[in-house]
Every structure is written in structure tokens, then in C-alpha cells.
């Protein structure tokens, strides 16, 4: 059975750029979450940040799945 190992595949410039942007967005939201949890952020603010993080993670997964489908996995 073949497994998906996204780090072992060659990336196009466009895919690499998209992945880097998504990972940077996730890192930014993670930093904001850390600050919000240490501060006095409202429940709504925390929820919004978590929703952003989930959306970015879903987009990152979709990029990897699309790449895997494109190469015939």
C-alpha cells in the first residue's frame, strides 16, 4: 500500500508558494492564539481565531490532496 509523503515529492513553484503562505498564516494565527489565551481575549475572539486556524489547515490539506491526486496516488 502506498502512503502519501508530501515531503518526498517535487513541488512546482506555485504549490510551494501556496503551501508557504498557508503555513505562514497558520503560524501567525498560532501566535495570535497564544497571546489571546495569555491576555483577556473574549470567547468570541478565541473562537474566531480557532476558526481561522481550522480553515487554513483545511486549505493546506486540500493542497496536498490535490497534488497527490495530480501525480496519480
KEMILUM-938359 format. One record per atom (N, C-alpha, C, O): atom name; residue number from 1; x, y, z. Coordinates in Angstrom, 1 decimal, decimal comma. Example, Ala and Ser with C-alpha at 12.3 -4.5 7.8 and 13.67 -1.06 7.14 Angstrom:
BEGIN
N 1 13,2 -5,7 7,8
CA 1 12,3 -4,5 7,8
C 1 13,2 -3,3 7,8
O 1 14,2 -3,3 8,5
N 2 12,8 -2,2 7,1
CA 2 13,7 -1,1 7,1
C 2 12,9 0,0 7,9
O 2 13,4 1,1 8,0
# end
This chain:
BEGIN
N 1 0,8 -1,2 0,0
CA 1 0,0 0,0 0,0
C 1 0,9 1,2 0,0
O 1 1,8 1,4 0,8
N 2 0,6 2,2 -0,9
CA 2 1,3 3,4 -1,0
C 2 0,8 4,4 0,0
O 2 -0,4 4,5 0,3
N 3 1,7 5,2 0,6
CA 3 1,3 6,2 1,6
C 3 1,8 7,6 1,0
O 3 2,7 7,7 0,2
N 4 1,0 8,6 1,4
CA 4 1,3 9,9 1,0
C 4 2,4 10,5 1,9
O 4 2,3 10,6 3,1
N 5 3,5 10,9 1,3
CA 5 4,6 11,5 2,0
C 5 4,9 12,8 1,2
O 5 5,7 12,8 0,3
N 6 4,2 13,9 1,6
CA 6 4,3 15,2 0,8
C 6 5,7 15,7 0,7
O 6 6,1 16,5 -0,2
N 7 6,6 15,4 1,7
CA 7 7,9 15,9 1,7
C 7 8,8 15,2 0,7
O 7 9,9 15,7 0,4
N 8 8,4 14,1 0,1
CA 8 9,2 13,4 -0,8
C 8 8,9 13,7 -2,3
O 8 9,5 13,1 -3,2
N 9 8,0 14,6 -2,5
CA 9 7,6 15,0 -3,9
C 9 8,2 16,3 -4,3
O 9 8,4 17,2 -3,4
N 10 8,5 16,5 -5,6
CA 10 8,9 17,7 -6,1
C 10 7,7 18,7 -6,2
O 10 6,6 18,2 -6,6
N 11 7,9 19,9 -5,8
CA 11 6,8 20,9 -5,8
C 11 7,0 21,9 -7,0
O 11 8,2 22,2 -7,3
N 12 5,9 22,3 -7,6
CA 12 6,0 23,4 -8,5
C 12 6,2 24,7 -7,7
O 12 6,0 24,7 -6,5
N 13 6,7 25,7 -8,3
CA 13 6,8 27,0 -7,7
C 13 5,5 27,5 -7,1
O 13 5,5 28,0 -6,0
N 14 4,4 27,3 -7,8
CA 14 3,1 27,8 -7,4
C 14 2,7 27,0 -6,1
O 14 2,2 27,6 -5,2
N 15 2,9 25,7 -6,2
CA 15 2,4 24,9 -5,0
C 15 3,3 25,2 -3,8
O 15 2,8 25,3 -2,7
N 16 4,6 25,4 -4,0
CA 16 5,5 25,7 -2,9
C 16 5,1 27,0 -2,3
O 16 5,1 27,2 -1,0
N 17 4,8 28,0 -3,1
CA 17 4,4 29,3 -2,6
C 17 3,1 29,3 -1,9
O 17 2,9 29,9 -0,8
N 18 2,1 28,5 -2,4
CA 18 0,8 28,4 -1,7
C 18 1,0 27,7 -0,4
O 18 0,4 28,2 0,6
N 19 1,8 26,7 -0,3
CA 19 2,0 26,0 1,0
C 19 2,7 26,9 2,0
O 19 2,3 26,9 3,1
N 20 3,7 27,6 1,5
CA 20 4,4 28,5 2,4
C 20 3,5 29,6 3,0
O 20 3,6 29,9 4,1
N 21 2,6 30,1 2,1
CA 21 1,7 31,2 2,5
C 21 0,7 30,6 3,6
O 21 0,4 31,3 4,6
N 22 0,2 29,4 3,3
CA 22 -0,7 28,8 4,3
C 22 0,0 28,5 5,6
O 22 -0,6 28,8 6,7
N 23 1,2 28,0 5,6
CA 23 1,9 27,7 6,8
C 23 2,3 28,9 7,6
O 23 2,2 29,0 8,8
N 24 2,6 30,0 6,8
CA 24 2,9 31,3 7,5
C 24 1,6 31,8 8,2
O 24 1,6 32,4 9,3
N 25 0,5 31,7 7,5
CA 25 -0,8 32,1 8,1
C 25 -1,2 31,3 9,3
O 25 -1,7 31,9 10,3
N 26 -0,9 30,0 9,3
CA 26 -1,1 29,2 10,5
C 26 -0,2 29,6 11,6
O 26 -0,7 29,7 12,8
N 27 1,0 29,9 11,3
CA 27 2,0 30,4 12,4
C 27 1,5 31,7 13,0
O 27 1,6 31,9 14,2
N 28 1,0 32,6 12,1
CA 28 0,5 33,9 12,6
C 28 -0,7 33,7 13,5
O 28 -0,8 34,3 14,6
N 29 -1,6 32,8 13,1
CA 29 -2,8 32,6 13,9
C 29 -2,4 31,9 15,2
O 29 -3,0 32,2 16,3
N 30 -1,4 31,0 15,2
CA 30 -1,0 30,3 16,4
C 30 -0,4 31,4 17,4
O 30 -0,6 31,3 18,6
N 31 0,4 32,3 16,9
CA 31 0,9 33,4 17,7
C 31 -0,2 34,2 18,3
O 31 -0,1 34,6 19,5
N 32 -1,2 34,6 17,5
CA 32 -2,3 35,3 18,0
C 32 -3,1 34,6 19,0
O 32 -3,6 35,1 20,0
N 33 -3,3 33,3 18,8
CA 33 -3,9 32,4 19,8
C 33 -3,2 32,4 21,2
O 33 -3,8 32,5 22,2
N 34 -1,9 32,3 21,1
CA 34 -1,1 32,3 22,3
C 34 -1,2 33,6 23,1
O 34 -1,4 33,6 24,3
N 35 -1,1 34,7 22,4
CA 35 -1,3 36,0 23,0
C 35 -2,7 36,1 23,6
O 35 -2,9 36,7 24,7
N 36 -3,7 35,7 22,8
CA 36 -5,1 35,9 23,2
C 36 -5,4 35,0 24,5
O 36 -6,1 35,5 25,4
N 37 -4,8 33,8 24,5
CA 37 -5,0 33,0 25,7
C 37 -4,3 33,5 26,9
O 37 -4,8 33,3 28,1
N 38 -3,2 34,2 26,8
CA 38 -2,5 34,8 27,9
C 38 -3,2 36,1 28,4
O 38 -3,1 36,5 29,5
N 39 -3,8 36,8 27,4
CA 39 -4,5 38,0 27,7
C 39 -5,9 37,9 28,1
O 39 -6,3 36,9 28,7
N 40 -6,6 38,9 27,8
CA 40 -8,0 38,9 28,2
C 40 -8,9 38,9 27,0
O 40 -9,9 39,7 26,9
N 41 -8,7 37,9 26,1
CA 41 -9,5 37,8 24,9
C 41 -10,8 37,3 25,2
O 41 -11,0 36,4 26,1
N 42 -11,8 37,7 24,5
CA 42 -13,2 37,2 24,7
C 42 -13,3 35,8 24,1
O 42 -12,5 35,4 23,2
N 43 -14,3 35,2 24,5
CA 43 -14,6 33,8 23,9
C 43 -14,8 33,9 22,4
O 43 -14,4 33,0 21,7
N 44 -15,5 35,0 22,0
CA 44 -15,7 35,2 20,5
C 44 -14,4 35,4 19,7
O 44 -14,3 34,9 18,6
N 45 -13,5 36,1 20,3
CA 45 -12,2 36,4 19,7
C 45 -11,4 35,0 19,5
O 45 -10,9 34,7 18,5
N 46 -11,4 34,3 20,6
CA 46 -10,7 33,0 20,6
C 46 -11,4 32,0 19,5
O 46 -10,7 31,3 18,8
N 47 -12,7 32,0 19,5
CA 47 -13,4 31,2 18,6
C 47 -13,1 31,6 17,1
O 47 -12,9 30,7 16,3
N 48 -13,0 32,9 16,9
CA 48 -12,7 33,4 15,5
C 48 -11,3 32,9 15,1
O 48 -11,1 32,6 14,0
N 49 -10,4 33,0 16,0
CA 49 -9,0 32,6 15,7
C 49 -8,9 31,1 15,5
O 49 -8,3 30,7 14,5
N 50 -9,6 30,3 16,3
CA 50 -9,6 28,9 16,0
C 50 -10,3 28,5 14,7
O 50 -9,9 27,6 14,0
N 51 -11,3 29,2 14,3
CA 51 -12,0 29,0 13,1
C 51 -11,1 29,3 11,9
O 51 -11,0 28,6 10,9
N 52 -10,3 30,4 12,1
CA 52 -9,3 30,8 11,0
C 52 -8,3 29,7 10,9
O 52 -7,9 29,3 9,8
N 53 -7,8 29,2 12,0
CA 53 -6,8 28,1 12,0
C 53 -7,3 26,9 11,3
O 53 -6,6 26,3 10,5
N 54 -8,5 26,5 11,6
CA 54 -9,1 25,3 11,0
C 54 -9,2 25,5 9,5
O 54 -9,0 24,6 8,7
N 55 -9,7 26,7 9,1
CA 55 -9,8 27,0 7,7
C 55 -8,5 26,9 7,0
O 55 -8,4 26,3 5,9
N 56 -7,4 27,4 7,6
CA 56 -6,1 27,4 6,9
C 56 -5,6 25,9 6,9
O 56 -5,0 25,5 5,9
N 57 -5,8 25,2 7,9
CA 57 -5,4 23,8 7,9
C 57 -6,1 23,0 6,9
O 57 -5,5 22,2 6,2
N 58 -7,4 23,2 6,7
CA 58 -8,2 22,5 5,7
C 58 -7,7 22,9 4,3
O 58 -7,6 22,0 3,4
N 59 -7,3 24,2 4,1
CA 59 -6,8 24,6 2,8
C 59 -5,4 23,9 2,5
O 59 -5,1 23,5 1,4
N 60 -4,6 23,8 3,6
CA 60 -3,3 23,1 3,4
C 60 -3,5 21,6 3,1
O 60 -2,8 21,1 2,2
N 61 -4,4 21,0 3,7
CA 61 -4,7 19,6 3,4
C 61 -5,2 19,5 2,0
O 61 -4,8 18,5 1,2
N 62 -6,0 20,4 1,5
CA 62 -6,5 20,3 0,2
C 62 -5,4 20,5 -0,9
O 62 -5,5 19,8 -1,9
N 63 -4,5 21,3 -0,6
CA 63 -3,3 21,5 -1,5
C 63 -2,6 20,2 -1,6
O 63 -2,2 19,8 -2,7
N 64 -2,3 19,5 -0,5
CA 64 -1,6 18,3 -0,5
C 64 -2,4 17,2 -1,2
O 64 -1,8 16,4 -2,0
N 65 -3,7 17,1 -0,9
CA 65 -4,5 16,1 -1,6
C 65 -4,6 16,3 -3,1
O 65 -4,5 15,3 -3,8
N 66 -4,7 17,5 -3,5
CA 66 -4,8 17,9 -4,9
C 66 -3,5 17,5 -5,6
O 66 -3,5 16,9 -6,7
N 67 -2,4 17,8 -5,0
CA 67 -1,1 17,4 -5,5
C 67 -1,0 15,9 -5,6
O 67 -0,5 15,4 -6,7
N 68 -1,4 15,1 -4,6
CA 68 -1,3 13,7 -4,6
C 68 -2,2 13,1 -5,7
O 68 -1,8 12,2 -6,4
N 69 -3,4 13,7 -5,9
CA 69 -4,3 13,2 -7,0
C 69 -3,7 13,5 -8,3
O 69 -3,8 12,7 -9,2
N 70 -3,0 14,6 -8,5
CA 70 -2,5 15,0 -9,7
C 70 -1,3 14,1 -10,2
O 70 -1,2 13,8 -11,4
N 71 -0,6 13,6 -9,2
CA 71 0,5 12,7 -9,6
C 71 0,1 11,2 -9,6
O 71 0,9 10,3 -9,8
N 72 -1,2 11,0 -9,4
CA 72 -1,7 9,6 -9,6
C 72 -1,7 8,7 -8,4
O 72 -1,7 7,5 -8,5
N 73 -1,6 9,3 -7,2
CA 73 -1,7 8,5 -6,0
C 73 -3,1 8,1 -5,6
O 73 -3,3 7,4 -4,6
# end
